[in-house]
Amino acid sequence: MDVTKGRASEIERGHISGQDVLARFVVALGGRLHQAICFDDGDIFDDGDIAAIT
């Protein structure tokens, strides 16, 4: 996945959010991470695709 030693170290120390790590992983696999919030009354807030920070 072409992750540098420095980047792996940041992940290990918890300096990078889980969402950022997940977004990069999904992009590395050729996909897009999509975020939506679903409420009990059926309403959905769709925040769209989350772009991985490069």
Buried (B, 14 or more C-beta within 10 A) or exposed (E): EEEEEEBEEBBEEEEBEEEBBEBBBBBEEEEEBEEEEEEEEEEEEEEEEBEBEE
